[in-house]
Amino acid sequence: MTTFALENPSTGQTEEEFDRINDSDRDHILDQSTKAYESWRATSVEERAAVLARAADIYEDRKSELAAIIGREMGKLTRWGEAEVDIVVDIYRWYAEHAQELLADEQLPAQGAIKTYVRKDPIGTVLGIMPWNFPYYQVARWAAPNLLLGNALILKHASICPLSSQACQDILEEAGLPKGVFINIYASGSQMDDFVSDKRVAGVSLTGSEGAGSAVAKTAGENYKKSLLELGGNDPFIILDDDNLDWVLDQFVRIRMYNSGQACNAPKRLIVMDEFYDRVVETLEKKIADLSVGPWDDANADLGPLSSVGARDEIVERLDKAAEEGTATVRVGGKAIDREGAYMEATLLTDVDPTADVGCNEIFGPVAIVYKAKDADEAVEIANNSDYGLSSSVWGTDLAKAEEVASRLRAGMTFVNEASVTAAGLPFGGIGRSGYGRELARWGVGEFVNEHLYRVSDQSSAGNSPAF
């Protein structure tokens, strides 16, 4: 049995150690999940919805406690942690309140039978491999629809989230979820292949790195089971005019630097028109330089630490290399802060080569990039020059023009005069290197489901229609 530790990125100190499962534990875990699934799938929709509703209440009651946990684990500022819990509450409540309509049978034209309909049936145990950047929210958007549907769940969370991952199980069980329906396991990434390939796992949902997603999708495909991938992003943020420029730039900085820049759907490439590019750069230099950095429990901090010292150092090394190679100009920041913990300066880059590492690959930290375009057509060209396709946004006072520009962007989610919006009733997901599949809203129950066709005919009419 191997161990791993909670390393507080605000202090750089090791706080607790935990034991990972042994490979030999896998059979017991999967047997337990399979048995629990057979019971859970037989419960009524009303019972399942009631568990989700009670879970929402518990999250709401424990908001401060839960925010403090993820502050210690991955450095999330308290106000951001509490906001994350608020979203989780909304998700569980939304699925509880919309349970009947989401799971209602879809009546089809009889087409030669007495009646024909499609029922949403669960498929079994679904494995969730989750990231550290939104420890509760990422789990909730996977768990709520699947639990409502009647699936059983096994959670393999990021190793830096041992307390929050266990809280996800404990809260659901306190809300009345039978034991075994949701199992949190402390496991390594290398142990996941055997879980994914096991016949007792019906599907797998992964939010995380492209490398992990590719490996999971390969194994899932080889074993004829469904996978859902939510990976990285390099989202464009296009500003078409400068009528409300200061306000729009405030929104950009706020959204880009949210969660210390560690959000897959954050706007990472700001694209502005040539005529006000200089003003944008000058304004952002000041706004970004003025951002203060502090520990997760500092109410006055604008940014917290990154998730780990290793994550911080990887970004700083990439920025240093870009500056040395001349593929980017560091206007502000770009350095590690000399103190214990995983702190770095908020950063502004210009003159970025879109084919270089920092131009074409995601930077998962407090780094903003500015590009200039001569017109809207070139802005769209720059925006679409990416293998990612998660989210995008267009900002302008002429709504018709902004919406037309938005219609040409290649992404799973596109916004006009807002960005990175997530809500229980909105689908979430991307295309290309950003993954495939959708979570939340009605799409959340449409991934790991058996869309089961039923036809009822009497014996006198049976066989009148061809079988194929």
KOLKOLKE-738573 format. One line per field, with one value per residue (C-alpha): x, y, z; residue number from 1; chain; residue in one letter. Coordinates in Angstrom, 1 decimal. Example, Ala and Ser with C-alpha at 12.3 -4.5 7.8 and 13.67 -1.06 7.14 Angstrom:
2
X = [12.3 / 13.7]
Y = [-4.5 / -1.1]
Z = [7.8 / 7.1]
seq = [1 / 2]
mol = [A / A]
type = [a / s]
***
This chain:
468
X = [0.0 / 1.4 / 0.7 / 0.2 / 0.0 / -2.0 / 0.4 / -1.0 / 0.0 / -0.5 / 2.2 / 4.2 / 3.7 / 2.6 / -0.5 / -1.9 / -1.1 / -3.5 / -3.3 / -4.0 / -5.9 / -4.1 / -4.8 / -6.3 / -9.0 / -10.5 / -12.7 / -14.3 / -14.9 / -16.5 / -18.6 / -19.9 / -20.8 / -22.5 / -24.6 / -25.6 / -26.5 / -29.0 / -30.8 / -30.5 / -31.8 / -35.0 / -35.7 / -38.3 / -37.4 / -39.0 / -36.6 / -33.5 / -34.6 / -35.1 / -31.5 / -30.2 / -32.4 / -31.1 / -27.5 / -28.0 / -29.2 / -26.2 / -23.7 / -25.5 / -25.3 / -21.6 / -20.5 / -17.8 / -16.4 / -16.2 / -14.6 / -11.9 / -11.1 / -10.4 / -8.6 / -6.1 / -6.0 / -5.6 / -5.3 / -8.8 / -9.6 / -12.4 / -14.9 / -14.2 / -14.6 / -18.0 / -19.1 / -18.2 / -20.3 / -23.2 / -23.0 / -23.0 / -26.1 / -27.8 / -26.9 / -28.2 / -31.4 / -31.9 / -31.8 / -34.1 / -36.6 / -36.6 / -36.4 / -39.8 / -39.4 / -35.8 / -36.7 / -40.1 / -40.7 / -40.7 / -43.8 / -43.3 / -45.8 / -47.1 / -45.8 / -47.8 / -47.9 / -50.4 / -47.8 / -44.1 / -41.9 / -38.3 / -37.4 / -34.2 / -32.6 / -29.4 / -26.4 / -24.5 / -21.4 / -19.8 / -16.3 / -15.5 / -11.9 / -12.0 / -9.5 / -8.5 / -9.4 / -13.1 / -13.2 / -16.9 / -18.4 / -16.7 / -18.0 / -21.5 / -22.0 / -21.1 / -22.8 / -26.2 / -27.6 / -26.2 / -27.5 / -30.9 / -30.8 / -30.0 / -26.4 / -23.8 / -20.6 / -17.0 / -15.0 / -11.2 / -10.4 / -7.1 / -4.6 / -4.4 / -8.2 / -8.5 / -10.7 / -13.1 / -13.5 / -14.4 / -16.8 / -18.6 / -19.4 / -20.1 / -22.6 / -24.5 / -24.7 / -25.9 / -28.5 / -29.8 / -27.8 / -27.4 / -23.8 / -22.0 / -23.9 / -21.2 / -17.7 / -14.7 / -11.4 / -7.9 / -6.1 / -3.3 / -3.7 / -1.8 / -4.6 / -7.4 / -6.7 / -7.8 / -10.9 / -11.9 / -11.4 / -13.3 / -16.7 / -18.4 / -17.7 / -20.2 / -18.7 / -16.1 / -16.2 / -12.9 / -12.2 / -8.5 / -5.4 / -5.3 / -2.8 / -5.1 / -8.1 / -6.5 / -5.4 / -8.9 / -10.7 / -8.4 / -9.1 / -12.8 / -13.1 / -11.2 / -13.7 / -16.9 / -18.0 / -18.9 / -16.5 / -16.9 / -13.9 / -13.7 / -10.2 / -8.3 / -9.1 / -7.5 / -10.6 / -10.7 / -12.2 / -12.9 / -13.5 / -15.1 / -15.3 / -14.0 / -17.2 / -17.2 / -13.6 / -12.6 / -15.6 / -15.0 / -11.3 / -12.4 / -14.6 / -11.7 / -9.3 / -11.8 / -12.8 / -9.3 / -7.8 / -10.7 / -9.4 / -5.9 / -6.3 / -6.9 / -10.1 / -10.3 / -13.1 / -11.4 / -10.7 / -7.0 / -6.5 / -7.8 / -8.2 / -8.8 / -8.9 / -5.8 / -7.1 / -7.4 / -4.7 / -2.2 / -4.9 / -5.8 / -2.2 / -1.6 / -4.7 / -4.0 / -0.4 / -1.8 / -4.7 / -2.7 / 0.3 / -2.1 / -3.4 / -2.4 / -1.4 / -2.1 / -3.0 / -6.4 / -7.8 / -6.6 / -9.8 / -7.9 / -6.0 / -7.0 / -5.2 / -4.3 / -1.4 / -1.4 / -2.4 / 1.2 / 4.8 / 5.3 / 2.4 / 3.8 / 7.3 / 6.1 / 4.3 / 7.2 / 9.6 / 7.4 / 7.2 / 11.0 / 11.6 / 9.1 / 10.9 / 14.3 / 13.2 / 11.4 / 8.0 / 6.4 / 7.0 / 6.4 / 4.8 / 4.0 / 4.8 / 5.9 / 8.0 / 7.6 / 7.1 / 9.9 / 7.9 / 6.9 / 4.0 / 3.0 / 2.8 / 3.5 / 2.9 / -0.1 / 1.2 / 0.5 / 2.0 / 2.0 / 3.7 / 2.9 / 3.7 / 0.4 / 2.4 / 4.7 / 4.1 / 2.5 / 0.4 / -1.1 / -1.1 / -3.2 / -1.5 / -3.3 / -2.5 / -2.8 / -1.5 / -3.3 / -2.4 / -3.3 / -3.5 / -4.5 / -6.6 / -7.3 / -11.0 / -13.6 / -12.7 / -9.1 / -10.2 / -12.3 / -9.3 / -7.1 / -9.7 / -10.3 / -6.6 / -6.6 / -7.0 / -9.1 / -12.8 / -14.2 / -15.6 / -15.4 / -16.9 / -17.5 / -17.9 / -19.5 / -22.2 / -23.6 / -25.4 / -26.3 / -22.7 / -21.4 / -23.8 / -22.9 / -19.2 / -20.0 / -21.8 / -18.4 / -16.5 / -15.7 / -16.4 / -18.8 / -20.0 / -20.1 / -21.2 / -21.9 / -21.0 / -20.3 / -17.9 / -17.3 / -20.9 / -21.9 / -25.2 / -27.2 / -29.5 / -26.8 / -24.9 / -21.1 / -18.6 / -16.3 / -14.9 / -11.4 / -8.7 / -11.2 / -12.9 / -16.4 / -19.8 / -21.9 / -22.6 / -25.4 / -29.0 / -30.9 / -27.6 / -26.2 / -28.7 / -28.2 / -24.6 / -24.5 / -28.0 / -29.7 / -32.2 / -34.4 / -37.0 / -40.3 / -43.0 / -46.3 / -48.4 / -51.2 / -50.8 / -53.2 / -51.0 / -47.6 / -45.5 / -47.3 / -44.3 / -41.0 / -38.3 / -35.7]
Y = [0.0 / 3.4 / 6.7 / 10.3 / 13.6 / 16.8 / 19.5 / 23.0 / 25.2 / 28.3 / 27.3 / 24.6 / 22.3 / 18.7 / 18.4 / 14.8 / 11.5 / 9.0 / 5.4 / 4.4 / 1.3 / -1.9 / -3.5 / -6.4 / -4.1 / -3.6 / -6.6 / -5.8 / -2.2 / -3.2 / -6.0 / -3.6 / -1.0 / -3.6 / -4.8 / -1.3 / -0.4 / -3.2 / -1.9 / 1.8 / 1.5 / -0.1 / 2.9 / 5.4 / 8.7 / 10.5 / 8.7 / 9.6 / 13.2 / 13.5 / 12.4 / 15.0 / 17.7 / 16.8 / 16.8 / 20.3 / 21.4 / 19.8 / 21.5 / 24.8 / 24.3 / 23.4 / 26.0 / 27.6 / 24.3 / 22.9 / 26.1 / 25.8 / 22.2 / 23.1 / 26.2 / 23.9 / 21.3 / 23.4 / 27.1 / 28.3 / 31.7 / 31.5 / 33.6 / 31.4 / 28.2 / 29.4 / 30.4 / 26.9 / 25.3 / 27.6 / 26.2 / 22.7 / 23.4 / 24.7 / 21.6 / 19.1 / 21.2 / 21.6 / 17.9 / 17.2 / 19.8 / 18.7 / 14.9 / 14.0 / 15.9 / 14.7 / 11.0 / 11.0 / 8.4 / 9.8 / 8.8 / 8.0 / 7.4 / 3.9 / 2.9 / -0.4 / -1.2 / -0.3 / 2.0 / 2.9 / 4.8 / 5.3 / 5.1 / 6.3 / 3.4 / 3.5 / 1.4 / 0.4 / 1.7 / 4.8 / 5.7 / 9.4 / 10.6 / 14.2 / 17.1 / 19.3 / 22.8 / 22.6 / 19.7 / 19.8 / 21.3 / 18.9 / 15.9 / 17.4 / 17.9 / 14.3 / 12.8 / 14.6 / 13.5 / 10.0 / 9.4 / 10.7 / 8.3 / 5.3 / 4.7 / 3.8 / 5.9 / 5.3 / 8.5 / 8.7 / 12.3 / 14.1 / 13.1 / 16.6 / 16.4 / 13.6 / 15.5 / 17.1 / 13.8 / 12.0 / 14.8 / 14.2 / 10.6 / 11.4 / 14.2 / 12.0 / 9.2 / 11.6 / 12.7 / 9.1 / 7.6 / 3.9 / 2.8 / 1.5 / 3.7 / 6.3 / 5.1 / 7.4 / 5.7 / 6.9 / 5.5 / 6.4 / 7.2 / 4.0 / 2.0 / 3.4 / 1.3 / -1.9 / -0.2 / 1.2 / -2.2 / -4.2 / -5.4 / -4.2 / -0.6 / 0.6 / 3.9 / 6.5 / 10.3 / 12.1 / 15.8 / 16.5 / 16.5 / 15.5 / 12.7 / 11.1 / 11.6 / 9.9 / 6.9 / 6.5 / 6.9 / 4.3 / 1.7 / 2.5 / 2.1 / -1.2 / -2.5 / -1.2 / 1.3 / 4.9 / 7.7 / 11.4 / 13.7 / 17.3 / 18.4 / 21.7 / 25.0 / 28.0 / 30.1 / 33.3 / 36.6 / 39.0 / 42.7 / 44.3 / 48.0 / 50.2 / 51.9 / 50.3 / 49.2 / 49.8 / 47.8 / 45.0 / 44.8 / 44.6 / 41.6 / 40.0 / 40.3 / 39.1 / 36.1 / 35.2 / 35.4 / 33.6 / 30.6 / 31.9 / 31.3 / 27.6 / 27.0 / 25.1 / 27.4 / 30.7 / 33.2 / 32.7 / 34.7 / 38.3 / 39.4 / 43.1 / 45.5 / 47.2 / 50.7 / 50.3 / 47.6 / 50.0 / 51.2 / 47.7 / 46.7 / 49.9 / 49.3 / 45.6 / 46.3 / 48.3 / 46.1 / 42.9 / 44.5 / 45.7 / 42.2 / 41.1 / 37.5 / 35.8 / 32.6 / 30.9 / 32.6 / 36.1 / 38.1 / 40.9 / 38.7 / 39.0 / 35.7 / 32.6 / 30.2 / 27.7 / 24.2 / 23.1 / 24.3 / 21.9 / 23.4 / 26.9 / 26.0 / 24.4 / 27.6 / 29.9 / 27.7 / 27.9 / 31.7 / 32.0 / 29.8 / 31.8 / 35.1 / 33.6 / 32.3 / 35.5 / 33.8 / 36.1 / 39.4 / 39.4 / 42.8 / 42.1 / 39.4 / 35.9 / 35.0 / 32.9 / 34.8 / 34.2 / 32.9 / 29.5 / 28.1 / 27.9 / 31.6 / 33.4 / 36.8 / 37.5 / 37.8 / 39.6 / 38.4 / 40.2 / 39.5 / 35.8 / 33.4 / 31.4 / 28.4 / 28.4 / 26.5 / 29.4 / 30.3 / 27.0 / 25.1 / 25.9 / 27.8 / 26.8 / 29.7 / 33.6 / 34.4 / 36.6 / 36.9 / 39.7 / 39.5 / 42.3 / 41.9 / 44.4 / 43.5 / 41.0 / 38.6 / 38.4 / 38.1 / 35.1 / 33.6 / 34.0 / 32.6 / 29.5 / 28.9 / 26.4 / 22.7 / 23.4 / 24.2 / 24.5 / 28.0 / 31.4 / 34.9 / 38.0 / 41.5 / 44.5 / 47.1 / 46.1 / 42.9 / 41.8 / 42.1 / 40.4 / 37.5 / 37.1 / 37.0 / 34.5 / 32.2 / 31.7 / 30.5 / 26.8 / 25.9 / 23.9 / 27.0 / 30.6 / 33.7 / 37.3 / 40.0 / 37.4 / 34.5 / 31.2 / 31.1 / 27.8 / 26.8 / 23.6 / 24.3 / 24.9 / 22.2 / 22.1 / 20.6 / 21.2 / 19.8 / 19.0 / 18.8 / 20.0 / 16.6 / 15.3 / 14.8 / 17.2 / 17.6 / 19.4 / 20.3 / 17.5 / 16.6 / 15.4 / 12.5 / 11.8 / 10.4 / 7.3 / 6.1 / 3.3 / 5.0 / 1.9 / 1.4 / -0.3 / -1.4 / -3.0 / -5.0 / -7.4 / -10.9 / -10.3 / -7.5 / -8.8 / -9.8 / -7.6 / -5.3 / -6.4 / -7.2 / -5.3]
Z = [0.0 / -1.0 / 0.7 / -0.5 / 1.3 / 1.4 / 0.6 / 1.5 / -1.4 / 0.7 / 3.2 / 1.3 / 4.3 / 4.4 / 6.6 / 6.4 / 4.8 / 3.2 / 2.0 / -1.6 / -2.4 / -3.3 / -6.7 / -4.8 / -3.5 / -6.9 / -7.0 / -3.6 / -4.7 / -8.0 / -6.4 / -3.8 / -6.5 / -8.7 / -5.8 / -4.8 / -8.4 / -8.6 / -5.6 / -6.4 / -10.0 / -8.5 / -6.3 / -7.5 / -9.2 / -6.2 / -3.8 / -5.9 / -6.2 / -2.5 / -1.9 / -4.2 / -2.6 / 0.9 / -0.4 / -1.6 / 1.8 / 3.5 / 1.1 / 1.8 / 5.6 / 5.5 / 3.0 / 5.1 / 6.3 / 2.7 / 1.4 / 4.0 / 3.0 / -0.7 / 0.5 / 2.3 / -0.5 / -3.7 / -2.5 / -3.5 / -1.9 / 0.6 / -1.5 / -4.5 / -2.5 / -1.1 / -4.6 / -5.8 / -3.1 / -4.1 / -7.7 / -6.3 / -4.3 / -7.5 / -9.4 / -6.9 / -6.4 / -10.2 / -10.8 / -7.9 / -9.0 / -12.7 / -12.0 / -13.5 / -16.7 / -17.2 / -16.8 / -18.4 / -21.1 / -24.6 / -26.4 / -30.1 / -32.9 / -32.5 / -36.0 / -36.2 / -32.4 / -29.7 / -28.2 / -28.7 / -26.3 / -25.2 / -21.5 / -20.0 / -18.2 / -16.2 / -17.5 / -14.3 / -12.6 / -14.0 / -13.1 / -12.6 / -12.8 / -11.6 / -11.4 / -8.5 / -9.8 / -8.8 / -6.3 / -5.6 / -8.7 / -11.1 / -9.1 / -8.8 / -12.5 / -13.1 / -10.0 / -9.8 / -13.2 / -13.0 / -9.5 / -10.6 / -13.5 / -11.2 / -12.0 / -9.3 / -9.2 / -8.3 / -7.8 / -8.4 / -7.6 / -7.9 / -5.3 / -3.9 / -3.0 / -0.3 / 2.1 / -0.4 / -2.3 / 0.8 / 1.7 / -1.6 / -0.5 / 3.1 / 2.2 / -0.2 / 2.3 / 5.0 / 2.6 / 2.4 / -0.5 / 0.3 / 0.9 / -2.1 / -4.6 / -4.5 / -3.6 / -3.2 / -3.7 / -3.1 / -6.2 / -8.6 / -12.2 / -13.1 / -11.4 / -13.6 / -16.7 / -14.9 / -13.6 / -17.0 / -18.7 / -16.1 / -17.4 / -14.1 / -15.2 / -17.8 / -18.6 / -17.6 / -17.4 / -17.2 / -16.6 / -16.7 / -18.9 / -22.6 / -21.9 / -19.3 / -21.5 / -24.5 / -22.3 / -20.8 / -24.2 / -25.7 / -23.0 / -23.0 / -26.7 / -26.7 / -24.2 / -26.0 / -23.4 / -23.4 / -22.3 / -21.8 / -21.9 / -20.7 / -21.3 / -21.7 / -23.4 / -25.0 / -25.2 / -27.2 / -25.9 / -28.8 / -28.2 / -31.3 / -30.2 / -27.5 / -26.4 / -23.0 / -23.0 / -19.4 / -18.2 / -20.6 / -19.6 / -16.0 / -16.9 / -18.7 / -15.9 / -13.3 / -15.4 / -16.6 / -13.1 / -11.3 / -9.4 / -10.0 / -13.7 / -13.1 / -15.1 / -18.4 / -19.7 / -18.7 / -21.6 / -22.3 / -25.5 / -25.7 / -29.3 / -29.8 / -32.8 / -33.9 / -33.4 / -29.6 / -29.0 / -27.4 / -25.0 / -24.1 / -23.3 / -21.3 / -19.2 / -18.6 / -17.6 / -14.7 / -13.8 / -13.8 / -12.0 / -9.2 / -8.4 / -4.9 / -4.1 / -0.8 / 1.0 / 0.6 / 3.8 / 3.0 / 2.4 / 0.7 / -1.8 / -5.5 / -6.3 / -4.3 / -4.8 / -7.6 / -6.8 / -6.2 / -6.4 / -9.3 / -11.3 / -10.6 / -11.6 / -14.9 / -15.9 / -15.0 / -16.9 / -20.0 / -19.7 / -19.3 / -22.4 / -24.5 / -23.5 / -24.3 / -27.7 / -28.6 / -29.0 / -26.4 / -24.6 / -20.8 / -20.1 / -16.5 / -14.0 / -15.1 / -12.1 / -9.0 / -5.8 / -3.2 / -0.3 / 1.0 / -1.1 / -4.7 / -5.5 / -8.8 / -10.2 / -12.4 / -16.0 / -19.2 / -22.5 / -25.9 / -29.2 / -28.8 / -31.6 / -32.0 / -33.2 / -30.1 / -26.9 / -25.0 / -28.0 / -28.9 / -25.6 / -22.5 / -19.7 / -16.5 / -14.3 / -14.0 / -17.5 / -20.0 / -23.7 / -26.0 / -29.8 / -32.2 / -35.3 / -38.1 / -38.2 / -37.1 / -39.8 / -38.7 / -35.1 / -36.0 / -37.9 / -34.9 / -32.5 / -34.6 / -35.1 / -32.2 / -31.8 / -28.7 / -28.8 / -25.3 / -24.9 / -26.6 / -26.2 / -28.3 / -26.7 / -28.5 / -28.3 / -31.7 / -30.7 / -34.2 / -35.3 / -32.1 / -32.5 / -36.2 / -35.2 / -32.5 / -35.0 / -36.8 / -33.7 / -33.4 / -29.8 / -27.7 / -25.9 / -27.1 / -25.3 / -26.3 / -23.7 / -21.0 / -20.7 / -18.8 / -17.6 / -16.0 / -14.5 / -13.8 / -16.7 / -19.3 / -21.2 / -20.7 / -23.1 / -26.0 / -29.3 / -30.6 / -28.0 / -25.5 / -25.5 / -26.3 / -24.6 / -22.6 / -18.9 / -17.0 / -18.0 / -19.8 / -21.6 / -18.2 / -18.1 / -21.8 / -21.7 / -19.5 / -20.3 / -22.2 / -24.4 / -24.3 / -26.9 / -25.9 / -28.2 / -27.1 / -29.6 / -29.2 / -30.6 / -33.5 / -34.9 / -33.9 / -36.8 / -39.4 / -39.6 / -41.1 / -38.5 / -40.4]
seq = [1 / 2 / 3 / 4 / 5 / 6 / 7 / 8 / 9 / 10 / 11 / 12 / 13 / 14 / 15 / 16 / 17 / 18 / 19 / 20 / 21 / 22 / 23 / 24 / 25 / 26 / 27 / 28 / 29 / 30 / 31 / 32 / 33 / 34 / 35 / 36 / 37 / 38 / 39 / 40 / 41 / 42 / 43 / 44 / 45 / 46 / 47 / 48 / 49 / 50 / 51 / 52 / 53 / 54 / 55 / 56 / 57 / 58 / 59 / 60 / 61 / 62 / 63 / 64 / 65 / 66 / 67 / 68 / 69 / 70 / 71 / 72 / 73 / 74 / 75 / 76 / 77 / 78 / 79 / 80 / 81 / 82 / 83 / 84 / 85 / 86 / 87 / 88 / 89 / 90 / 91 / 92 / 93 / 94 / 95 / 96 / 97 / 98 / 99 / 100 / 101 / 102 / 103 / 104 / 105 / 106 / 107 / 108 / 109 / 110 / 111 / 112 / 113 / 114 / 115 / 116 / 117 / 118 / 119 / 120 / 121 / 122 / 123 / 124 / 125 / 126 / 127 / 128 / 129 / 130 / 131 / 132 / 133 / 134 / 135 / 136 / 137 / 138 / 139 / 140 / 141 / 142 / 143 / 144 / 145 / 146 / 147 / 148 / 149 / 150 / 151 / 152 / 153 / 154 / 155 / 156 / 157 / 158 / 159 / 160 / 161 / 162 / 163 / 164 / 165 / 166 / 167 / 168 / 169 / 170 / 171 / 172 / 173 / 174 / 175 / 176 / 177 / 178 / 179 / 180 / 181 / 182 / 183 / 184 / 185 / 186 / 187 / 188 / 189 / 190 / 191 / 192 / 193 / 194 / 195 / 196 / 197 / 198 / 199 / 200 / 201 / 202 / 203 / 204 / 205 / 206 / 207 / 208 / 209 / 210 / 211 / 212 / 213 / 214 / 215 / 216 / 217 / 218 / 219 / 220 / 221 / 222 / 223 / 224 / 225 / 226 / 227 / 228 / 229 / 230 / 231 / 232 / 233 / 234 / 235 / 236 / 237 / 238 / 239 / 240 / 241 / 242 / 243 / 244 / 245 / 246 / 247 / 248 / 249 / 250 / 251 / 252 / 253 / 254 / 255 / 256 / 257 / 258 / 259 / 260 / 261 / 262 / 263 / 264 / 265 / 266 / 267 / 268 / 269 / 270 / 271 / 272 / 273 / 274 / 275 / 276 / 277 / 278 / 279 / 280 / 281 / 282 / 283 / 284 / 285 / 286 / 287 / 288 / 289 / 290 / 291 / 292 / 293 / 294 / 295 / 296 / 297 / 298 / 299 / 300 / 301 / 302 / 303 / 304 / 305 / 306 / 307 / 308 / 309 / 310 / 311 / 312 / 313 / 314 / 315 / 316 / 317 / 318 / 319 / 320 / 321 / 322 / 323 / 324 / 325 / 326 / 327 / 328 / 329 / 330 / 331 / 332 / 333 / 334 / 335 / 336 / 337 / 338 / 339 / 340 / 341 / 342 / 343 / 344 / 345 / 346 / 347 / 348 / 349 / 350 / 351 / 352 / 353 / 354 / 355 / 356 / 357 / 358 / 359 / 360 / 361 / 362 / 363 / 364 / 365 / 366 / 367 / 368 / 369 / 370 / 371 / 372 / 373 / 374 / 375 / 376 / 377 / 378 / 379 / 380 / 381 / 382 / 383 / 384 / 385 / 386 / 387 / 388 / 389 / 390 / 391 / 392 / 393 / 394 / 395 / 396 / 397 / 398 / 399 / 400 / 401 / 402 / 403 / 404 / 405 / 406 / 407 / 408 / 409 / 410 / 411 / 412 / 413 / 414 / 415 / 416 / 417 / 418 / 419 / 420 / 421 / 422 / 423 / 424 / 425 / 426 / 427 / 428 / 429 / 430 / 431 / 432 / 433 / 434 / 435 / 436 / 437 / 438 / 439 / 440 / 441 / 442 / 443 / 444 / 445 / 446 / 447 / 448 / 449 / 450 / 451 / 452 / 453 / 454 / 455 / 456 / 457 / 458 / 459 / 460 / 461 / 462 / 463 / 464 / 465 / 466 / 467 / 468]
mol = [A / A / A / A / A / A / A / A / A / A / A / A / A / A / A / A / A / A / A / A / A / A / A / A / A / A / A / A / A / A / A / A / A / A / A / A / A / A / A / A / A / A / A / A / A / A / A / A / A / A / A / A / A / A / A / A / A / A / A / A / A / A / A / A / A / A / A / A / A / A / A / A / A / A / A / A / A / A / A / A / A / A / A / A / A / A / A / A / A / A / A / A / A / A / A / A / A / A / A / A / A / A / A / A / A / A / A / A / A / A / A / A / A / A / A / A / A / A / A / A / A / A / A / A / A / A / A / A / A / A / A / A / A / A / A / A / A / A / A / A / A / A / A / A / A / A / A / A / A / A / A / A / A / A / A / A / A / A / A / A / A / A / A / A / A / A / A / A / A / A / A / A / A / A / A / A / A / A / A / A / A / A / A / A / A / A / A / A / A / A / A / A / A / A / A / A / A / A / A / A / A / A / A / A / A / A / A / A / A / A / A / A / A / A / A / A / A / A / A / A / A / A / A / A / A / A / A / A / A / A / A / A / A / A / A / A / A / A / A / A / A / A / A / A / A / A / A / A / A / A / A / A / A / A / A / A / A / A / A / A / A / A / A / A / A / A / A / A / A / A / A / A / A / A / A / A / A / A / A / A / A / A / A / A / A / A / A / A / A / A / A / A / A / A / A / A / A / A / A / A / A / A / A / A / A / A / A / A / A / A / A / A / A / A / A / A / A / A / A / A / A / A / A / A / A / A / A / A / A / A / A / A / A / A / A / A / A / A / A / A / A / A / A / A / A / A / A / A / A / A / A / A / A / A / A / A / A / A / A / A / A / A / A / A / A / A / A / A / A / A / A / A / A / A / A / A / A / A / A / A / A / A / A / A / A / A / A / A / A / A / A / A / A / A / A / A / A / A / A / A / A / A / A / A / A / A / A / A / A / A / A / A / A / A / A / A / A / A / A / A / A / A / A / A / A / A / A / A / A / A / A / A / A / A / A / A / A / A / A / A / A / A / A / A / A / A / A / A / A / A / A / A / A / A / A / A / A / A / A / A / A / A / A / A / A / A / A / A]
type = [m / t / t / f / a / l / e / n / p / s / t / g / q / t / e / e / e / f / d / r / i / n / d / s / d / r / d / h / i / l / d / q / s / t / k / a / y / e / s / w / r / a / t / s / v / e / e / r / a / a / v / l / a / r / a / a / d / i / y / e / d / r / k / s / e / l / a / a / i / i / g / r / e / m / g / k / l / t / r / w / g / e / a / e / v / d / i / v / v / d / i / y / r / w / y / a / e / h / a / q / e / l / l / a / d / e / q / l / p / a / q / g / a / i / k / t / y / v / r / k / d / p / i / g / t / v / l / g / i / m / p / w / n / f / p / y / y / q / v / a / r / w / a / a / p / n / l / l / l / g / n / a / l / i / l / k / h / a / s / i / c / p / l / s / s / q / a / c / q / d / i / l / e / e / a / g / l / p / k / g / v / f / i / n / i / y / a / s / g / s / q / m / d / d / f / v / s / d / k / r / v / a / g / v / s / l / t / g / s / e / g / a / g / s / a / v / a / k / t / a / g / e / n / y / k / k / s / l / l / e / l / g / g / n / d / p / f / i / i / l / d / d / d / n / l / d / w / v / l / d / q / f / v / r / i / r / m / y / n / s / g / q / a / c / n / a / p / k / r / l / i / v / m / d / e / f / y / d / r / v / v / e / t / l / e / k / k / i / a / d / l / s / v / g / p / w / d / d / a / n / a / d / l / g / p / l / s / s / v / g / a / r / d / e / i / v / e / r / l / d / k / a / a / e / e / g / t / a / t / v / r / v / g / g / k / a / i / d / r / e / g / a / y / m / e / a / t / l / l / t / d / v / d / p / t / a / d / v / g / c / n / e / i / f / g / p / v / a / i / v / y / k / a / k / d / a / d / e / a / v / e / i / a / n / n / s / d / y / g / l / s / s / s / v / w / g / t / d / l / a / k / a / e / e / v / a / s / r / l / r / a / g / m / t / f / v / n / e / a / s / v / t / a / a / g / l / p / f / g / g / i / g / r / s / g / y / g / r / e / l / a / r / w / g / v / g / e / f / v / n / e / h / l / y / r / v / s / d / q / s / s / a / g / n / s / p / a / f]
***
